[in-house]
Amino acid sequence: MADALVSVGVVVSGIIIQYTHWYALDGITAIVIAVVVLLSTWRLFKDSAIAILDGVPASVNTDEIKNHLLEVTGVKSIHHLHVWGMSTNENAMTAHIQIENLDQLPMIKKELKKELEEHNIKHSTLEFEIVEENCKEIET
């Protein structure tokens, strides 16, 4: 869309210059185009840097995800939750999920995966623990 607008801007400025002989408009148009290209490139660079460094994508709110996952029946706590972008439109996540009863595991896993899909997390690795386990890696 930005490329189309730039092209339209060049054509319009060319027409204006043709009829008004206001040649300074050529330089002004070039500066405006340079700013548009710089802004779009900066956003792309920033998103690429986050992806390369396995950072949390700007569109992801890990606290919100954690809170929604904690609402799943049978889930007692969540720790070591990490989210990163695999591409511009797919995210991945790992987490330790503490549950009360292993008999509920299939249902809990199904509900968690469904909730993660709603948060655009297509790939997840979940480690399940029972409440009696004391994970040494629990965040304080």
VEXPA-559040 format. One line per 3 residues: number of its first residue (from 1); their letters; for each residue x, y, z of C-alpha. Coordinates in pm, whole numbers, always signed. Last residue first. Example, Ala and Ser with C-alpha at 12.3 -4.5 7.8 and 13.67 -1.06 7.14 Angstrom:
! residues 2
2> SA> +1367:-106:+714 | +1230:-450:+780
***
This chain:
! residues 140
140> TEI> +984:-1650:+4302 | +1000:-1843:+3979 | +966:-2217:+4007
137> EKC> +1281:-2388:+3871 | +1338:-2626:+4159 | +1000:-2779:+4082
134> NEE> +845:-2903:+4404 | +623:-3189:+4304 | +313:-3242:+4516
131> VIE> +110:-3015:+4288 | +163:-3242:+3988 | +388:-3135:+3704
128> FEL> +319:-3096:+3334 | +576:-2976:+3084 | +418:-2797:+2791
125> TSH> +584:-2744:+2455 | +377:-2519:+2234 | +354:-2444:+1864
122> KIN> +61:-2251:+1714 | +47:-1964:+1960 | -189:-1710:+1803
119> HEE> -351:-1622:+2140 | -670:-1809:+2048 | -452:-2107:+1953
116> LEK> -309:-2096:+2308 | -657:-2131:+2457 | -730:-2438:+2246
113> KLE> -393:-2591:+2338 | -468:-2532:+2708 | -813:-2689:+2678
110> KKI> -677:-3003:+2508 | -393:-3032:+2761 | -635:-3002:+3052
107> MPL> -867:-3268:+2907 | -581:-3514:+2845 | -423:-3440:+3187
104> QDL> -733:-3487:+3404 | -616:-3825:+3540 | -287:-3655:+3629
101> NEI> -463:-3467:+3910 | -364:-3144:+4076 | -192:-2961:+3790
98> QIH> +127:-2753:+3760 | +206:-2635:+3409 | +569:-2566:+3313
95> ATM> +583:-2355:+3001 | +712:-2333:+2645 | +567:-2111:+2374
92> ANE> +576:-2060:+2000 | +443:-1781:+1780 | +340:-1772:+1416
89> NTS> +263:-1466:+1199 | +593:-1289:+1141 | +786:-1608:+1196
86> MGW> +881:-1831:+1489 | +805:-1556:+1737 | +885:-1616:+2101
83> VHL> +698:-1699:+2419 | +845:-1827:+2747 | +647:-1937:+3052
80> HHI> +878:-2079:+3317 | +592:-2098:+3563 | +225:-2184:+3562
77> SKV> +6:-2269:+3858 | -298:-2471:+3964 | -445:-2586:+3633
74> GTV> -736:-2828:+3686 | -1002:-2618:+3515 | -845:-2373:+3269
71> ELL> -855:-2023:+3418 | -478:-2034:+3479 | -429:-2046:+3101
68> HNK> -615:-1717:+3062 | -402:-1549:+3331 | -80:-1679:+3174
65> IED> -182:-1551:+2830 | -268:-1209:+2973 | +64:-1191:+3158
62> TNV> +250:-1296:+2842 | +104:-1012:+2633 | +203:-1084:+2274
59> SAP> +169:-826:+1994 | +519:-688:+2054 | +670:-1030:+1983
56> VGD> +863:-1180:+2276 | +1227:-1202:+2176 | +1389:-1493:+1996
53> LIA> +1687:-1270:+1907 | +1624:-1313:+1535 | +1251:-1246:+1579
50> IAS> +1307:-928:+1781 | +1562:-806:+1526 | +1320:-877:+1241
47> DKF> +1040:-681:+1409 | +1274:-383:+1462 | +1410:-398:+1106
44> LRW> +1058:-414:+960 | +946:-118:+1169 | +1258:+76:+1069
41> TSL> +1209:-6:+701 | +854:+130:+705 | +971:+451:+871
38> LVV> +1272:+494:+642 | +1067:+433:+326 | +806:+692:+428
35> VAI> +1079:+942:+526 | +1260:+893:+193 | +933:+939:+3
32> VIA> +867:+1267:+185 | +1222:+1384:+109 | +1188:+1297:-261
29> TIG> +852:+1477:-280 | +1006:+1790:-128 | +1293:+1774:-376
26> DLA> +1056:+1748:-674 | +829:+2015:-526 | +1119:+2260:-554
23> YWH> +1058:+2258:-928 | +744:+2471:-907 | +697:+2497:-1283
20> TYQ> +322:+2525:-1215 | +178:+2298:-1488 | +448:+2033:-1525
17> III> +550:+2056:-1157 | +193:+1982:-1048 | +173:+1685:-1287
14> GSV> +505:+1548:-1163 | +393:+1596:-800 | +78:+1395:-873
11> VVG> +274:+1117:-1045 | +531:+1096:-765 | +260:+1095:-497
8> VSV> +68:+820:-678 | +384:+610:-687 | +448:+670:-317
5> LAD> +88:+577:-238 | +122:+252:-432 | +447:+168:-253
2> AM> +284:+238:+84 | +0:+0:+0
***
